[in-house]
Every structure is written in C-alpha cells, then in structure tokens.
Amino acid sequence: MPVHPQTVHFPIALLYTAFGLYLWHATRPQDWVVRSANLLHILGILTMILAIFSGKQALPEIPSSPEISLLLNRHELMAYLAIWFFIGLWIWQYILRGKLGSAGKWIFIGLFALILAAMTYGSHLGGRMVYEFGVGVKG
C-alpha cells in the first residue's frame, strides 16, 4: 500500500493551522497560542519530511512521460523549497522568540503565507498527477 498519499495531508493541515495561530498571536498576543503554533509548526515540518521521504520511495512506481516528468519535477521543487523555508522560519522565530516586534511578526506571517502558497501549489501539482494522469492509481 502506498504511504505517500496517506502522509501528504498532515503537513498541510498542521502548517495551515499553525499559520492561523501565528496570525491570531500577532493580533492578540497570548503565550499559549504562540506555543501551540510552534508545536504545530514543528509537527508540520516533521510530517512534511515524512511525506517527502515517502514520495521518494514511490518514485519507481511512477510511469514515465514528458507531462508527468514536468509535473513531478515542479512538485518536488515546491516540496523542497517549502520544507527548507519552513525550517528556516522556525529557526528564525525560535532564535528571536519574544523579540520579533510588531513589524517582525507581520514579516514572519507574510513569509509563512508565501511558503504556504508554494506548498499548496506543489500539492495541486501532485493532485494533477493523480487525477489527470492516474499516477499511483491502480486500474
């Protein structure tokens, strides 16, 4: 049974929820909110690593065609960009915890939103591979 389709939804849900909590914290600072956002951010990164690893394991099963290769390359690129930027953002906010200031919080939120957009685009490409080309679907 393929693991990749079972793992990809966790980082999406966790990181979007973390974003919502970071946004909440920027408008109404509460300690438990930012701690919860940090925890979800870390869990999102860990589950994204699992999703990337399981995707790498599924590569031999993917049929080869120019269209699928193009989608797959972009899908992988978005995943790698997102994971490294999510890690970088977490490190940045961890080092500066409590010292970001108002402008820093909004810059962090803006960058987080951009990375979520890249992750979402990568997810869309993965969905296209499945629904348009039947990648990972047994007939």
SULVENSUL-V740804 format. One record per backbone hydrogen bond with DSSP energy under -1.0 kcal/mol. NH is the residue of the N-H (numbers start at 1). CO is the residue of the C=O. If there is no record, write none. Layout:
# SULVENSUL-V740804
<<NH & CO> <NH & CO>>
This chain:
# SULVENSUL-V740804
<<7 & 3> <7 & 4> <8 & 4> <13 & 9> <14 & 10> <15 & 11> <16 & 12> <17 & 13> <18 & 14> <19 & 15> <20 & 16> <21 & 17> <22 & 18> <23 & 19> <24 & 20> <25 & 21> <26 & 22> <27 & 23> <28 & 24> <34 & 30> <35 & 31> <36 & 32> <37 & 33> <38 & 34> <39 & 35> <40 & 36> <41 & 37> <42 & 38> <43 & 39> <44 & 40> <45 & 41> <46 & 42> <47 & 43> <48 & 44> <49 & 45> <50 & 46> <51 & 47> <52 & 48> <53 & 49> <54 & 50> <55 & 51> <56 & 52> <57 & 53> <58 & 54> <61 & 58> <62 & 59> <69 & 65> <70 & 66> <71 & 67> <72 & 68> <73 & 69> <74 & 70> <75 & 71> <76 & 72> <77 & 73> <78 & 74> <79 & 75> <80 & 76> <81 & 77> <82 & 78> <83 & 79> <84 & 80> <85 & 81> <86 & 82> <87 & 83> <88 & 84> <89 & 85> <90 & 86> <91 & 87> <92 & 88> <93 & 89> <94 & 90> <95 & 91> <96 & 92> <99 & 96> <105 & 101> <106 & 102> <107 & 103> <108 & 104> <109 & 105> <110 & 106> <111 & 107> <112 & 108> <113 & 109> <114 & 110> <115 & 111> <116 & 112> <117 & 113> <118 & 114> <119 & 115> <120 & 116> <121 & 117> <122 & 118> <123 & 119> <124 & 120> <125 & 121> <126 & 122> <127 & 123> <128 & 124> <129 & 125> <130 & 126> <131 & 127> <132 & 128> <134 & 130> <135 & 129> <137 & 134>>
